[in-house]
Amino acid sequence: MNKQRVAWLFLAPALIVLGLFFLLPVVAALALSLTDYDIYALANIHDLRFVALSNYWLLLQRPLFWSALGHTVYFVAVGVPLSMGASLGAAMLLNSPLARMKPFFRTALFAPVVTTVVAMAVIWRYLFNTKYGMANYVLGHLGVHPIDWLGDPHWAMPTIILFAVWKNFGYNMIIFLAGLQAIPIDLYEAARIDGASAWQQFRHITLPMLAPTLLMVSILTVSGYFQLFAEPYVMTEGGPLQSTTSVLYLMYEEGFKWWNLGSASAVAFLLFVIMFAVTAVMLRLSRRSEGAAT
Amino acid sequence: MSARTAKAMINGLLIGGAVIALFPLLWMLSVSFMQPGEASSLPPPLLPSHATLGNYRELFVHAGMGTYLLNSLLVSGAITLLSLSFNLMAGYAFAKLRFAGRERLFQALIGALVIPAQVAMLPLFLLLKYIGLVNSYAGVIVPGMATVFGIFLVRQYARGIPDELMEAARIDGAGEWRIFLQIVMPLLKPIMVTLAIFSFLAAWNDFMWPLIVLTGQEHYTLPIGLASLAREHSQDSELMMAGSVVTVLPVLVLFLAMQRYYLEGLLLGSVKG
């Protein structure tokens, strides 16, 4: 009996914090999304009304929600494969027996990960300045006309994707590197004796051996990228022409600029449901392909 | 392809990658020492013609950067200390203490990881508003005092401690607190260092929640202060680069000094289950 009490005493602080400041708000968010909580209710709680699913219904009819979702999906669908490709490429380079000065390169490639998004976004804004930025200057030498990176609705999101890849690829690189190091060298040696090319070795040894890591990393990266917020906040303020307004940016504006907390909660929940569905589909697809392979 | 070409190619690519990764950081540092307006010229200057500390002076004297820096240190330090203690206790309990429903509770916590933190933010803001913590340091600190990730990390590590150590101490009549403080904590030191670095970096770099809960400049942390400066001074590249240096340098230095622990934790945390 006493033992039980000791255990709960050790657990109590963490559980109270998580319960009070995370689980309770999550449940409350669901409740909030069913009300018309707005600036009037903020001033006087008696103005609050239960509106059932009408926040969700109204959101699904708003073009802004769909465009925000579209931009977020664009960011995820292009950004995740690019990030993972960069991570895997860098990890394979670092894992190569021919690579020199590995600790230095590993640290250098990882450095952007630990930096602050806001500070890096500020730098990026300067690097991709239309007039004085280094990016256009270098491209100018290759005969490319100046691109209005962050001011052109077609270029703003690709620029943010480029930024996200640069900032994040080092994280998964470390995980892939550990995965690559766990693959027995004998496999490659046997394949070489059988005359397998570098590509065949990659395709038939590296990828299958790395598959579980790839799946886990892709799910984590997808969830992370769905939560796009700070980059557009600092680099474009959601513009130009709302071309970089992500779902979370919409939630932030709806909630903390217009104080429509009910509707903003509905945005948050829809994002959660979408993220959940996407990762569930990814898990299922990977299980199926696993089943097909064996 | 001969071995020599392959070697040149691999190392060439690594050098290229390192340049891409580090160039923005080095250029940030260089531009931060330029005279106002110098960076807005063509071709983009790589090094300052007359290096100056004027931007830093401007930031600390007029733009309140000193306050933001202290706020960041205070908030991140408090989050690190508190979350470290709470996560250690809970992680140890999940690993080594017996109680009814232990596995189920732990699974439930892990399951909660699928919920993005932002879902909680709107009601959390209202909750903190009612208890009067909006626009205070506590408003930023309190929700970060425990993390599922931290509990998970500690539990994984603490499971490796042999039960005999604690049993022997219990037979000798040591209380549970003493066992935790004098036997378990010393053994958990490596994971404590890892977790402390993780928590500090995460708290330092956090943006969305502090942006929401801090409504007045006097409590701004560096990222919030920098973002607000960037909106006012979007043309002053030199000043903004100096602000970025102040924001990033502490965490970069911390990472470089403690790299081994950080990368170990990253791998531990990514191996689920």
Interface residues (C-beta under 8 A of the other chain):
Chain A: K3 Q4 V6 A7 W8 F10 L11 P13 A14 L15 V17 L18 F21 F22 L23 L24 P25 V26 A28 A29 L32 A90 L93 L94 S96 L98 A99 R100 F104 F105 T107 A108 L109 F110 A111 P112 V114 T115 T116 V117 V118 A119 M120 V122 I123 W124 R125 Y126 L127 N129 K131 Y132 G133 M134 Y137 W166 G170 Y171 I174 I175 A178 M216 V217 L220 S223 F226 Q227 F229 A230 Y233 V234 E237 L248 M251 Y252 G255 F256 L261 A264 S265 A268 F269 L271 F272 M275 F276 T279
Chain B: A3 A6 K7 I10 N11 L13 L14 G17 A18 I20 A21 L22 P24 L25 W27 M28 V31 A39 S40 S41 L42 P43 P44 S85 F86 N87 M89 A90 Y92 A93 F94 L97 R98 F99 A100 R102 L109 A112 V114 I115 P116 A117 Q118 V119 A120 M121 L122 P123 L124 F125 L126 L127 V142 P143 M145 A146 V148 I151 E176 F180 L201 W204 N205 F207 M208 L211 I212 L222 P223 I224 L226 A227 A230 R231 S234 S237 M240 M241 G243 S244 V245 T247 V248 V251 L252 F255 L256 Q259 Y262 L263 L266 L267 S270 K272
